[in-house]
Amino acid sequence: MATHRTRVALCIPCLNEEPTIAGVVRDFRAALPEAHVYVLDNASTDATARVAAAAGATVLSVAARGKGRVVREMFRRISADVYLMVDGDGTYPASAAGDLVAPVLAGCADMVVGSRLHQRSTSRFRFLNWCGNIGFMGCVNLLFGARLTDLLSGYRAFSRAFAERTPLSSDGFEIETELTVRALLQRERVLELPVDLGVRPPGSTSKIRVLRDGLRILGTIVRLAARGRPAAVPLLGTDRARA
């Protein structure tokens, strides 16, 4: 049951992001002052929770490790008209927050994805991560007749209705894949907007394990695709939403 209510909830899943979390909280509070900022601390062993609280965030603890578990708790414990999810590593631009939230608030989209691979984006990827995203995205586009440009972005806005009607089972970094594939299966209105991915600041390290998490992502695609491949999916494209 949701225990925190707000119109726009900025949700930041975090595991050991002490070097970056204060800056992320401050930047997004400035860019989206109407939002209530939540940091979902995933059993960090550093001072992430303390630093986030000092920066002005409401800190919610999620003891069971895994980003998928954090996202499931996010939807369960926070009640909002719009959820904006962003990583706590300081690589996503706060300046895009209003653009991602606006189509959901206007009722024009169910999920808005900040695409780091959009033709108008200038992003800095590690090579293996870029290859994985391109490969997995191609599989999803082929299976579902979609036109996605970024499958694995951690920068997304969701409507409350989408959160309530979307069953999630992922435990780890395959959660973004599940969110996207379930949106396609449910024929949700999905919009992609260009964002520029930056590099991690010094002291911040990635928690992704390429082989392990890559296999989980592939397994999620196969498992969910087996449940049905809709002939027509109402994607909105990569530039604008439609009512």
N, C-alpha and C positions, 0 to 999 in steps of 0.2 A: 504494500500500500504506500502511495506517495505521502511524504511527510513534509515536503517543502513546496510552497506554491509561489509562482511568479509568472509574469507574462512572457518575458524572454529570459531563458536560462542559458548562460554561457558555461559550458561544462568542459573541464580540463582534466582528462585522465592523466595520472602522474605516477611514475615509479622512479624515485631517486633523480629528481630534476632540480635539486637545490640550486645549482648555478644559474638556472634560467627562469625559474617559476615566478620570481618577483617581477621581473621585467615583463613576462607574458601577462600576468594579472594587471599590472599597471597600464600596459599598452591597450589591452582590450577593454578595460574600464573606461579609458579615455575615448576609444573609438566607438564604444557602444554603451553610453552612460545609462541607458534605460534598462540594461540587463543586470540580473543578479548573477554574480560570479561564484561558481562552485568549483573547487578543486577536489577531485575524487582521488584520494591518496591510496595507492595500492600497496600498502604495507612497506612503505619506503624505509630504508635503514639509515637515511641521512636526515637532514633537517627540512625536507620538502614541506611537510605539513606546517611546521612553525613559521617558516619563511612566507608561505602562501597566506597564512592567517594574518601575519604582520602587514602584508601588502594589501589586505582588505577583502580577501576571499573567504567564503564559507567553506570550511574543510569537512568533507565527509570521508570517513575511513571505510575502505573495502579490504577486508583481510585476505580473502582468497585471491591469489595471484593470477593475473591474466587480463588483458585488455577487454576481451569479450565479456568476462565476468563483471568488469567495471561498467561497461556500457549497459548491461542488463540491470545492474543496480541503479545506474543513472536514471533509466526510464521508470524503474519501480519506486524510487525514493523521491524523485523530483517531479512536481507537477507544473507544467508550463504550457503556454500556447505554442511557443517555438523553442526548440532546443538547438543551440549552436555548439557543436563539438569541435575542439581543436586540441592538438597535442601541446604538451607543456615544454617542448624543447626549443622554442623560439624560432622555428624555421618557417612558420606560416605568418603572412602579413595581417596585422590587426586592421589595416586600412580597408580590407575587403569584407570585414564583418557585416557592415550594414547592407552591402550588396547581396550577401548570401541570405540574410534574414528577410529582406524585403519581400521576395516573391512568396515566401511561406506566410508571412503576415497578411499579404494581400489575397491569400487563398488561391494563388496561381500555380503553386507547386507543392508537392508532398515531401520531396527531398531535394535539396540543392547541394551540389558537390563542387568544392573548390578544386578545379582541375589544374594540376601542375604540368600536364602534357598537352594542354590546349594549344592550338596554333598561335595564339596571342600571348602565351606564357613564356617567361624566361626563367627556367628553373635549373638548379644545380643538383644533379643526382649522382650517387655512386653508381658505377657502371652495372654491377650485378642487380641492384635494385631497379634500375631503368629497364634492363632486359627482362626481369621478372614481371614487372608491371605491364610491359608491352605484350609479353607472351600470354599472361593470364587474361588481359583485357581482350586480346584477339579471340581467345577461346569463348569468352562470354558473349562477345559480339556475334560470333559465328553461331553459337547454340541458340541465342535468343533473338537474332535479327536486330540487335541493338546498334547504337552509334556512339558508344562511350569512348571517351578519350582518357579517362583515369579511373581505374578500378579500385585502387588502394589508398586514395587520399584520406587522410585523417581529419580533414577540414570540411565539415558538413552541417547543414541545417535541416531539421526535421519538424514536421507538424506534430502536434499532440495526437491527432488521429492516427498518423502513421505509427507513432510509438505504441499506441494502444492496440492496434490491430496486427502488429508484426511480431510473430513468435521468433525468438532468437535462442540459439543453443550453443553458439560458439564460445569457447573459453579464452582464446588467444588472439593473435594478430590476424586471424582469418575473419574477424568480425566485420571489417569493411566490405569484404567480399560477400559475406552473408547479407549484410544490409542492402547491397546493390542487387544481388540476385533475387532476394525476396521482393524487392521493389518491382523488379521485372515480372516475377511470377504473379504478383498481386496487381499488376497493371497500374502502378502508381505513376503520377506525373513527376518525372525526374528532369532536373535542369542542371547543366554544368556551366560554371562560370570560370574564366581564367584567373589563376592566382600564380604568383611567382614563389617558388620554394627556395629558401635560403639555405645556408650551411649551418650546421650545429656550432654554437659558440664553444670556445675552449672550456673543457671540463665537463661537457655534456656528451654522453655516449649512447649509441643506439642499443636498444634491447632486443632487436630483431635478430634471429638466427636464420640465415638465408635458407639452408637446406631444410631444417625442421619446419620452419614456418611456411616455406614454399610448398612442401608436401601437404601441409594442412590446408593451405589455400586451394590447391588443386583438388584435394579431397572434398572440400566444401562445394566447389563448382560441380563436380561430378555427382555428388549426393543430391544436391538441390535440382540439378538439371534432370535427373532421373524422375523427378516428380512431375515434370511437364514442361514442354517447350511451347509457349504461346505463339500463335501464328502472327499476331499483331500486338506490339507493345507500344502504349502511348507515350513515347519519349517526347520531350519538348525540344530536343536539340541542345546545342551548346551555347546559344547566345541569348535566347529570350524565352519567357514562359507564355503560355496561353491559358486562358480561363477554362 
